[in-house]
């Protein structure tokens, strides 16, 4: 009999996030992370500091290097997984050769925070994951990074946005990625 993956537990239910325990196997410090603020990044004080929305970050495709030359980092919030780096103010990682080589994906730090519920499914290895509004690919990359599914389907309803989506997934060499442009209307 297969055991069900452990889901994040919340003391406030669906209405709000007050205290959520997330397990991330392989984290530097074993045990659950405890998030003790009702506000997501950039929407209040508490553990978030109020400055995470619009804060640039990058997600490493594979294990982060010991010291990547040319990428200035800043301190990451305690909830941030070790494979996501916060960039220092004014840092420009886009022109870095590692970006073109598909070693990392640039996004907003608040996107990493929004993906934290997937941490409860780490190790579940689902057969398929579907991202319904996928372009330019950040949510797809985060879902792949957390879950490592056999197949990840990235759907984009706006056909003009399929090009950037396909480019980003190909650049990062996401295994089992499939793109489609389908609308349900």
C-alpha positions in Angstrom: 0.0 0.0 0.0 1.4 3.4 -1.0 1.5 6.0 1.7 0.1 9.4 0.9 2.6 12.3 0.7 2.6 14.6 3.7 0.9 17.8 3.0 1.7 21.2 4.7 -0.3 21.6 7.9 -1.8 25.0 8.7 -3.4 26.0 11.9 -5.7 28.5 10.2 -7.0 26.4 7.3 -7.8 27.9 3.9 -8.7 31.4 5.1 -5.2 32.5 6.0 -1.7 31.4 6.6 -0.7 31.8 10.2 1.6 29.0 11.1 2.6 26.5 8.4 5.2 23.8 8.8 7.0 22.8 5.6 9.5 20.0 5.3 12.2 20.2 2.8 14.4 17.1 2.6 18.0 18.0 2.1 17.7 21.4 3.7 20.8 22.7 5.6 18.9 22.5 8.9 16.8 19.4 9.4 13.2 19.7 10.5 10.2 21.8 9.5 10.4 25.4 8.6 7.9 27.5 10.5 6.4 30.5 8.8 4.9 32.8 11.4 3.4 35.6 9.5 0.0 36.1 8.0 1.5 38.2 5.1 3.1 37.1 1.9 6.3 38.8 0.8 5.9 42.5 0.3 2.5 42.7 2.0 3.3 43.5 5.5 5.9 43.2 8.2 6.5 40.2 10.4 9.0 37.6 9.1 8.8 38.9 5.6 10.2 42.4 6.2 7.9 43.9 3.7 10.5 44.1 0.9 10.3 40.8 -0.9 7.8 41.7 -3.7 9.7 42.8 -6.7 12.9 41.5 -5.2 14.9 39.6 -7.8 15.8 35.9 -7.3 17.1 33.0 -9.2 16.4 29.3 -9.1 19.2 26.9 -9.8 18.4 24.1 -12.2 20.8 21.8 -10.4 22.6 22.1 -7.1 23.8 25.7 -6.5 27.5 26.2 -7.0 29.8 26.9 -4.1 30.5 30.4 -5.4 29.2 31.6 -8.7 31.5 34.4 -10.0 29.7 37.5 -11.1 26.4 37.0 -9.2 26.0 39.2 -6.2 23.7 37.6 -3.5 21.9 39.1 -0.6 20.6 37.3 2.5 17.7 35.1 1.9 14.6 34.9 4.1 14.6 31.8 6.4 11.7 30.3 4.3 13.8 30.3 1.1 14.9 26.9 -0.2 18.7 26.5 -0.6 18.4 26.3 -4.4 16.8 29.8 -4.7 19.1 32.7 -4.3 18.2 36.3 -3.6 20.1 38.8 -5.7 21.7 41.8 -4.3 20.1 45.2 -5.1 21.3 46.2 -8.6 22.6 42.8 -9.4 22.2 41.8 -13.1 22.2 38.0 -13.6 20.6 38.0 -17.0 23.8 38.7 -18.9 25.6 36.1 -16.9 26.8 33.1 -19.1 25.1 30.7 -16.7 21.7 32.2 -17.6 22.2 31.5 -21.4 23.5 28.0 -20.5 20.3 27.2 -18.7 21.9 26.9 -15.2 19.3 29.1 -13.6 15.9 30.9 -14.0 15.4 34.5 -13.0 12.1 35.4 -11.3 10.6 37.4 -8.5 11.2 36.2 -4.9 7.5 36.3 -4.2 7.1 33.6 -6.9 9.3 31.3 -4.8 7.2 32.0 -1.7 4.0 31.2 -3.6 5.4 27.8 -4.5 6.1 26.8 -0.9 3.0 24.6 -0.6 4.6 22.2 -3.1 7.3 21.5 -0.4 4.7 19.3 1.3 4.8 17.0 -1.8 8.6 16.7 -2.0 9.4 13.0 -2.6 5.9 12.1 -3.9 7.2 12.1 -7.6 3.8 12.5 -9.3 3.5 11.0 -12.8 2.2 14.2 -14.3 1.9 17.9 -13.4 -0.2 20.4 -15.3 0.6 24.2 -15.3 -2.5 25.8 -16.9 -1.2 29.3 -17.6 2.5 28.6 -17.9 4.3 31.4 -19.8 7.0 32.5 -19.4 7.8 29.3 -17.4 8.6 30.3 -13.8 5.7 28.3 -12.2 6.6 25.3 -14.4 10.2 25.5 -13.3 9.3 25.8 -9.6 6.8 22.8 -9.9 9.5 20.7 -11.6 12.1 21.8 -9.0 9.9 20.8 -6.0 8.2 17.7 -7.4 10.4 16.2 -10.2 7.5 14.7 -12.0 7.9 12.2 -14.9 6.0 14.6 -17.2 5.2 18.3 -16.8 2.6 19.8 -19.2 2.9 23.5 -19.6 -0.2 24.9 -21.1 -0.5 28.5 -22.3 -3.8 29.8 -23.6 -2.2 32.9 -25.4 -0.5 31.5 -28.4 1.9 34.5 -28.7 3.3 33.5 -25.3 4.2 29.9 -26.3 7.5 31.0 -27.8 9.0 32.4 -24.6 7.7 29.4 -22.6 9.2 26.9 -25.0 12.5 28.8 -25.1 12.8 28.9 -21.3 12.0 25.2 -20.8 14.4 24.2 -23.6 17.1 26.5 -22.3 16.8 24.9 -18.8 16.5 21.4 -20.3 13.6 20.5 -18.1 13.1 16.7 -18.5 9.7 15.5 -19.4 8.4 19.0 -20.3 5.7 19.3 -22.9 4.1 22.5 -24.0 0.7 23.1 -25.5 -1.6 26.0 -26.4 -5.1 25.0 -25.4 -8.0 27.0 -24.2 -11.1 25.6 -22.5 -13.5 28.2 -23.8 
